[in-house]
Amino acid sequence: MLDYIQPYLEYFTANPEWALVIIFLIALGEALLIIGLFVPSTAVLVGAGVLVGTGHLHFWPVFFATCLGAIAGDQFSYWAGRMFGERLKTLWPLNHYPQLVAKGEDFVRVHGGKSIAIGRFVPGVKSVVPGIVGMFGMNQLFFVFVNVTSGIFWSFAHVLPGVLIGQGLAFAGELSGRLLVVLLVLLLILTLAGFVIRLAAAGVSPFLNRLLARVSAWAKARRGRSWQRFAKAVSPDNPRSVMIVLFAAIIFTGLIALINLAIRAASTDAVSNMDVSLATLMRESRNAPADELMTVVTMMGDTMVMTSLALAILGWLVWHKAYRAAWAAGIAIVAAKIFELIMKLGIQRARPTELSYSGASIFSFPSGHATMAAVIFGILAVLVSHSMGRWGRAVVYAICAILVVAIAYSRLYLGAHWLSDVLAGLTFGVVMMAAFGVAIEAIPPRRIKPLGLFATALVVFLAAGALHVATGFGRASEMYAMPEPQTLVTVAQWVEKDWQKLPARRIDLAGKPEETFIAQFAGNLDLLARQLENSGWISTPVWTWRQSLPYLNPNAALSDLAPRPALHEGLKAKLTLTRTPPGENGGREVIRIYKTGLAAAEGSIYKPIYLVSLTREVKSHGFDLYAIPSQRPASDLDVEDLRGVLARAQGIAVISEYVRAGTRQELITAIP
C-alpha cells in the first residue's frame, strides 16, 4: 500500500500548488456557514505543518493559503448574513439547526465585536458567528479588520504545531518518505472519520429523538414506579436520555462482540490468520526508538500504575461522599480484574512472544492492560464528563480514549498480545464503562467536582507512571527487547563470501541507504572500543530521549550535544564514539558501530560481527529555538586516518579488504 501511495506523495512534493489548493479549500470550508461543522480542519492543517517541518512544503505558501481560506470563508458567511438578514435563519442549511443559531446569537450578544475573533476557536458557534454578525448589521470595515487579524492568529495556531512536530520527527526519528506516507494516511483516516462521525450524528439525532419519545410514552402508560422512572430517563426532555440509550446500545453490541471473540479464542484454531499477520507486521516494523517509547507506554498500563489511578478515583468519590458512585466504580473495576483472570485461566492461550510473566499472567487472552485501562479510564471519563456539554464531554472522552488506545497498541507492538486479546480487553472494558455510565446517568452523583477529579486522576497517573518507569525501565526493556536472531558461520566462510550478505550502506527506517560502512569487525566490542579510545576517540552513552534535552538550547556547543540518533535496520548503534580532529573548528567525527545478525566462530571462540560507519557532524539551528547536530559525509582523509588507527591497534587485525559501493571496506577481526 505504501508503494502505491508513494508516487502521489512525490507528485504533491513536486507540485506543491495542489497541496496549497487543498489547504485553502479546507480552511475555507471550515469557516463557511454550517459546513464548518463537518470539516475537521485541525488534522489537515496540522498535517500540512508536519509537511513544512519535514521540508516537503514551504512555510509561507502554506501559511498564506490557510489565512486566505479562513478569511474568505468568514467573509462569505458575513456577506450572506448582510444580504439575507433575518431571513437567513429560515434558509437551508440554518433552518435545520435552530438551537445552534440561537446559541450563536447569544454568543454574539455577550461578546459583541470580540465574538468574531473568539468564535474562531469555539467549536460549534464558529460556523455561524460570521453570518449572525452580518445579520445583525455589524460595520463591514470593522468586521474585515477583526476577520483578517484573527484569521492570521488562527492560522499560526493551526500550522505552527505541525511544523514543530515535523521538525522533531525529522531529527529524532530519521523521517523518510515511507514513514511520512504512514503519517499522511493516518491523518487522512482521522479526517474522514471525523467527517463521517459528525455527519452521522447530525443526521441520526432527529430520528433518535422521535424514537425516544415513543419509547418514553409507551413506558409512561404502564403501571409501576420502575416504568415511570424509565420513561423519565429516556424521555427526549431529559438531557441525559441520549447518553443512557447510547450506553445501553454499547452494552448490547459489546457483549455480542465479546462472546464472539471468546468463542474464537477457545476454539482449536485459537490464533486466527489476522492475529498472526498483524503480529508479523508489528515484529517487522519494530525499531529502537519506538521500542523505548512503547515500553514506557506499556508500563503506564501496568498493575501498579492502574491500581494507583483506581484508588485515586475511588478515594476522591469517598472524600466527596459519593458512596453510591464509589461502590459502582469499585464493583466495575473488581469485576474486570476477575473477568481477566477467569478468562486467562480458562482459555490459556500462549502469547506471541514468551515473556517473563508468572501465574495467570503467562496467558494471553484477554489483554489485562487493555481491559483495566479501558475500565478505569472509562469510569473516569463518565464521572468527569457527566455534567459537561457536548464539546466538553467529547474532549474528556477523547483524552481518555487516546491513553487507552496507546496502551493497547503498545501491547501489540511489543508482541505481548494477539490482536484478538487486545480487542477482547477493550470490548469488555467498554461494556463495563457503559454499564457504569447507565448507573451514573440514571442516578447522578452530586458535588464530586469533576474537574478536580480529572486533574487529580491525571496527576496521580503521571506521577505513578513516572515513578514506575524510573525504577523499572531497565527490567522492562530487557523483557520486551526485540529478538536478535543470529546466523553462525566460520571465520573463513565470512571472509570468503558471507561478508557480502551484510549491507554496504546503513539502512534507515524507510529502507533508504545512507552512509557507506567502512569496515566489518568480528570480535569483542569492548576490545575495539579500548583501542579507539587509546587513539583519542571518546565513547558516548547509548542514545536515549534524555540526551535530546540539550538540543533545546540554541546556544549549546557541539561538544555538549549528543551525536544525532541514527538507526541501521531499526537498531541503534551498540557503540558510538566522537573525536574533534586537531585544528577543527565547529565540527567532529562520529563512529557508529551496529550489531548484525551474523556471527563468526573460530574454534570455541564466538565472534559477533559488527558494521562500522564514519560520518561528520556540525551544529545547525532551527528557528533559533534549538540546536542539533547535522550529519555530513566523512572526507576521504577522515576515512584513511581511521583505517590507520585500526591498522595500528593492538589485539585486532585487518584480514581482508574489498571495494563496495565505491568505497574500500575492510574485514577486521580480534586476534584470539
N, C-alpha and C positions, 0 to 999 in steps of 0.2 A: 504493500500500500504506500509506504514511504517513497519507494522508487517511482510510483505512479504520480504522486503529488509533487515530487521534487521539480519536474520541469515547469510546473505552474509557479512554484516559488521563484525559480530562476527567471521566469518571464516577468513576474512582478518586480523582481530586483532590477532587471534590465529595463523595464518600462514603468518606473515609479509613478507616472502620471495616472495610471489606472488605480493604483493603491490610493492616491490622493483623491480621486473621484469617489471611491467607496467611503473614505473617511469623511469627505464633505457631505455625502448623502446620509450617512449615519448621524452625524451631528445635526444636520438639517431636520431629519425625521424625528429625532429626539425632542426637538423644540416645537414641533407642529401641534396644533390643537388635537387632543385626544390620541392622535397617532403616537405621540411620545410615550404613552403608557405601554406600548407594545414594542418599543425599540430599546433594548438593553444596551445603551451606547457604551457603558463603562468598560465592558470586556473588550470591545473592539478598539476603543481609543487607548486603553492601557496596552493592548496588544500592539497597536501602532507605535506607542512609545517604546516597547520592547524592541521592535524592529529598528527604531532610531538608536537605541542604546547599543545594539549589536552591529551598527554600521551598515545595515541594509537599506535604510532610508535616511534622508537628511532632516534635521530637526525643524528648521524654519518652514519648509514647504508643508510638513505635516501640521505644524502649529497653525499656520495661516489657513489651511484647509479646514481645520477644526473650528477656528474662530469664525470664518466666513459662514460655515454651515450653521453654527449655533446662533449667530447674529441674524442671519437671513431667516431662519425658522421662527424666531421670536418676532421678527419684523412682519412676516406674512400673517402670523396669528394676530398681531396688533391691528394690522390693516383690516382683517376680517371683522374684528370687533368694531372698528370705526365705521366700516361700511354697512354692517347689518344692525348694529345697535342691539337693543333688547331682543330683536327677532333672532339673534344668533343662538339663543338658548332653545329655540323651537326647531332649529335646523339640525340635520344629521351632520356629525355624529353626536353633538352635545345633547340632543333630545333624549338619548339613551342613558345619559349619566347626570340626572338632575341633582343627586346628592353631591357628586364631585363638583359640579358647577356652584352649588350653594356653599360648599366648603371653600372653594376658590374665592367667591365673593366675600366671605367673612375674612379670609386671609388678607385680601386687598384692603378691606376697611380697617383692619387692625394695623397693618404695616404701611399703608399708603404707598408713596413712591418707592420705598425700600423693598416692597414686595417683588419688584422685578428682579433685583439682584438676589435677594434671599430665596425667592421662589425657585431659582435655577437649581438649588441644592436640596429642595424639599420634594421627596417622591410624591407622585400623585398630582399635587396642585401645580407643579411646574409645567404641566401640559396644558393648563387652562388660564394661568395668570396673565400672560400677554394678551390673550383675547378679551379677558374681562376688563383689564385696564383700558383697552381700546374701546370697549363697550361703554365704560364709564366716562369716556371723553378725555383721557389724560393728554396733556400737551405733547405733540409729536416730537418737538425738539428735545424736551426733557426725556421722553422715552428713548430716543435714539442715543442720547448721551449715556444713560444708565445701561441700556442694552449693550452698547459697544464695550464699555468699561467692564461690566460684569461678565460679558462673553469672553473677554481676554483672560480674566482671572479664572473663569470656569475651565477654559481650555488648558491653561497651565496646570490646574489642579488635576486634570484627567490625563494629560500626556506625560508630565514630568515623572510621576511614579513609575510608569512603564520604562522611561529612559533609564532611571536608576536601577530598576530590576534588570534590564537588558545589559547594562554595563557590568553589574555584579555577576550575572551569569557568564558574560564574556570572559572575565579574567579569572573567576573562581571555578568555572565548570568547563572550560575549553569549549564554549558553544560552537556548534558547527551546523552545517546545512541540515543534516538529518535530525538533529536534536531540535533545531528551530522549527522544522516541519511538525514535529510532535507537539510543540507548544502552540503552533498556529492551529493545528487540528483540534487541540483541546479547547482553545479559545472559541473556535467556530462551533464546537459542540455545545459549549456553555451558552453561547449567544443564541443558537437555535432553540436550545432547551428553555431558556428564559422567555423567548418569544412565544413558544408553544404553550408554556405554563400560563403566562399572562393571558393569552388569547382564550385558552380553555376556561380559565377561572372567570373571565368576563362573560363568556357565553353560557356557562353552566349555572351561574348564580341565579338568574330569574327562574329557571326550571326547578332548581333546588328549593327555592323559597316557596314555590307553589306546592311542591311535594311535601315539605314540612308542614305547610298549612293544612293539608288534607289529613296527614297522619295525626297532627295535633287535634283537629276537630273530631276524628274517629276516637281517639283515646279519651277526649273530654266527655264524649257521650256515654262512656262506660262508667260503671259504679266502682267505688273504691278509692281510697286516698292515694294508693300507688299509681293508679291510672291518671289521676289528676296531676300528680307530680310529674309524671312522664309527659303528659300533654303540655304542661307549662314549660318543661325543659326543652322540648323540641319545637315549640312554637316559634315562628319567624320573628315574633315580637321580642323573644328572648335573644339578646345579642350573643349568647353562648351556644345557641342551638346548632349553628353550623359546625362548631368545633366538636360538639357531642356526636353528631352524625358522622363527621369525618373520623373521629377516633373509633367509633363503632365499626365503620367500614374497614379501617386499618386492622382492627382485631380480627374481623371475619376473613379478609383476604390473607392476612399474615398467618393465621392458623392453617389455612389450606396449603399455603406455600411451605410452611414448616413441616407439616405432615408429609408432604411430597418429598422434601429433602431428607427427612429422617428415614423414610421407606427406602429411598435410593441408597442412602449410606449404609443401611443394614442389610442390603441385598448382597448376593455373592459378588456382583460386579461393583465393589464398593467405590472404586475410583473411576469416574467417568472419563471419556476421552477429553472433554473440555477441561477437567481438573488437571489431567496430565499435560495437555497442551499449554495451559496457562503457566503451570509450574515450570515447564521447559523454557517458555518465553521469559519468565522472571529470572531464571538461572542464567540465561544467555545475556540478559540486559544488565546484570549486576556490575557495579564498578565501585572503586574505593570511596569516593566522596559520598555517593548515595548510600553505601553500606553504613558509613558513620552516621549519616542523617537518619536513616531508617532504624538503626539501632537505638538512637536517642528517642525517636518517636515511639517505638515499640516498648521501651522502658517506661514511657509515660503512661502506658496502659497496664503495667504490672500490678500485681495484687496490692503491694504496699501503697502505691500512688492512688489507685482506685478506692482502697479502703479509707485512706485519709480524706478523699473527696466525699465519700458517702457519709463519713462521720461528721464532716463539716456541715453538710446539708441537714442531717438529722439533728445535730446539735443546735443549729440555727432555728429549726422549727420548734424544738422543745423549749428553747430560750424564749421564743415569742408565743409560747403556749398554744401552738397549732398542733395539738396532740393527735387529732384525727389524721391530719396530713402526714405527721411523722410516722404513725402506725402504718398507714397505707404505703409510704415510701419504704419503710423498713421491710414490710412483707414482700414488696416487689423485688427488692434487692436480694433478700434471703432466698426467695423462690427462684430467682435467676441463677444464683450460685448452686442451689440444689439441682435444678434442671441440668446445668452444665455437668455436674459430677455424675448424675444418673446416666445421662446420655453417653458420656465418655466411657464409663464402666460397662454400659450395656452394649455399645456398638464396638468399642475397642479397635478403632481404625488407626493404622500406623501413620505417622507424619511423613511428609515428603522428604524431610531431612532428619536424620537421627540427631536429637538434641539431648542435653544432659538434664532432662526433667525426671521427676520421680513420682510415684503414686499414680493417681488418675491422670495427672498432667502429661504422662508419657503418651497418652492417646490424643487423637487429633480432633474428633467430631464431638461437639461444635467448638469453635474458637472461643476460649474463655475471655480473651482480650476484647473481641468484638462484642460478645454478649454483655459483659459487665460495663463496657464503655457506653454501649447503646442504652442500657437500662439507666445508669446513673446520670449520664448527660441528658437523657430523655426526660427523666424526672426533674432535673434542674431546669430544663427548658420549659416544661409545663408550669412549674411553680413561678418562674420569673416572668413569663410572658402572659400569665393568666389575665392580668388587669390591663394589659397594653393594647394599643391599637394595632391595626393590620401591619403597618410597616415596622413598628417596634417588635411585634411578635415575629415577623419574618427575620429581622436581624438576629434576635436571640436564637431562633431555631437554626439559622444559617451558621452562626458561630459554633454551636454545639455539634451540628452535623459535620462541619469541617473537621473538628477534632476527632469525632468518632470514625469518619471515613479515613482520616490519616492513620489512625492506629490500626484499623482493619487492613488497609493497604500495606502497611509495614509488615504484617504477618505473612501476606502473600509474597512480598518481595524477598523477605529473608528465608523463605522456604519452610516456615514454621507450620503452615496450614495449607490445605487444599482450598480451592475456590468455594466448594460447597460447604466446607467447615465455616468459612467466614460468612457466607450468605445465611447459613442457619443461625449463627450467633446474632447477626444483625437483625434477622427476622424476628427471633424470639425477643430480643431486646426492644424492638419497636412495638411488638404486641404488648409487652409489659408496660411500656411507656404509654401506649394508648389506653390500656385498662386504667392506669393511674390517672390519665387525663380525663376519662369519663367521670371518675370519682370526684376529681377536683372541680371540673366544670359544673357538675350537678350540685355539689355542696362545697362551695369555695371557702378556703380558709381566710381568716381576717388578720390584718395587722402583721403580716410577715415581712414587710419592707422588702419587696422583691429585688430592687436594685442593689440594696445592701447585701442580700443573699448572693446575688450573681457575682458581685465584686469579691466578697469573702471566699466563695467557692473557687473562683479562678485564681485568687492569690494562694489559697491552700494547695490547689492543683499544681501550680507552677513551683511553689516552694518545695512541696513534697517531691515533685519530679526532679527539680534541680538537685536536691539532696541525694535522691536515689541514683541519678546519673553520675554525680560527683563521686559517690562511694562504690558504684558497681559497674561503671562503664567498661573497665578493663576486662572483667569477667564476662560481661555480656558480649563484648567484641569477640572474645575467643569462642564463645558458644555459637554465635551467629556468623562466624568467619566464613568467607567464600571458599569452597573447596578448591584446592590447588592440585589437580591431577599431575602426576609425574611419569614421564616415559624414560626408562633407564636403558642406556646404551654404553658400549665400551668407549674408552677414550679414542682408540684407533678408529672406531666407526664414526664417532663425532668428527674427528679430524678429516676423515676420508670423504664423507658425504652428508652426514646428518646436520652439520652446521648450516647447510642450505635450507633446512626446514624452518629455521628461525628467520623472522623478517629482517630485511636490510635497513628499514626505517622504523622509527617509532610510530605506532598507530594510535590516533586519538580516539575519543569516544565515538566519533562518527565513522570510524574506519578510514579516516583520511591520513595518508602518510606524511610524517613531519621530518625532523632531522635524521640524518643517517647515523647508524650505530658505527662506532669506530673500532669496537672490539667485542669479542665474546670471551668471557672468563669462566673457567671451571675451577671451583675450589671454595675455600672458606672465605666468606666475605670480610670477616674481621681482619684477616691477613692482608687483603688488598687495601682495606681502609687504613691500616697502620702504615703501610708503605707510602700511600698517598699523603698521609698526614706528615710523615717524615720529610716530604718534599714541599711542605708549605701549604697544603690544602687543609681546609677546616670542615669537619663534619657538622652537619646541621640536623636537628631533630626531624623525625618523620612529620610531614606537614599535617597540621590539624587546623580547624577553623580559628583557634586562638591565635595562630600565627598570622592571621589576616588582620588582626586588630591594628598593628602599626600602619597598615595600608591607609587607615583613615586620617593619618597625619600627613598633609601635603608637604610639610617641611622636613619630613624624616629623611635621613641619609640612606643611601642604598645599602650600606652595611647594617643598618637597623632593620631592614626588610628581609623577611624570609624569602628564599627563592620561589619564584612563581610555581604554583602547583601544576604538574604535568603528569599525565597518565599514559601508560602503554597497555593497550588492550584492556582498559578498565582498571588496571592496577597501579598503585602508587609506587614510586621508586623505593627500593629497600634501603638504599644509601644515597645521600645527596651531599656533595662537597662543593665548597666555593673557594675561590682564590682571586685576589686582586693582583694582577701582574705588576711588576716593578714599573714605576713611571706612568701607570694607568690613572686617568682622571675621569671618574664618573662611570666606570664600567667594571665588570667582573666576569670571570669564567665560572661555569657551573657544570659539574659532572653529576649525571644521574645514572644509577645502576638498577636495572629491573631484573627480577627473577623470572625465569621462563619455566615452561612445563617439561623441560628436557634436563636430564641429569646424566653424568658420566661416571662409570665405575672403573677403577683401576685397582685390580686385586680386591682387597677387602675395604678399600677406601671409596667412599661415596662423595661425589663432587657435583653439587648443584651448578647449573650453568646460568650465567647472568649476561645481560646485554648492557654495554657501556655507551653512553652518549655524552657529547660535549657541546655546550652552547655558550653564547654570550648573553649578558643581561645589562640593561641600562635602566635608569629610573624614568618613568613617564608620568605625566599628570593627567587628571580627568576633571575638567571644570574647576581646577584648583580646590577640589573637595577631598581628594585622596591622592596617594602616590603609590604606584605599583611597578614592579619590575617588568620591563618589556623585553621579550626574548628576541635574540638575533642569532643568525648562524655563526658558528665559530670560524675564525680565519684559518687558512692553511698553516700559518705559523703557530697558532694555538694547538692545532692537532699534532703537528710534528713535535712540539715541545712536550705534549702529554705522552706521545709514543716514546720519547727519550726517557721520561720518568719511569714508564713501565719497563723499558728495556733494562734500566739500571737497578730496578727494585730487587731486593733480596727475597728469596723464597718463592718467586714466580718466574716463569719463563715463557717467551714467545715461541710457540712451536710451529706456527704456520701463518701465512697471510694470503689474502685473496683480494680481488677488486670486485666490489659490488656497488651498484647504483652510482658508478663513477668515483667511488671512494675506496681506498685501501682499508680492508678490515682484517684485524689481527686476531688469531686464536691464542689465548693465553691460559696457562694452567698453573696451579700451585704445584710446587715441587714436593713430592712425597718425602 
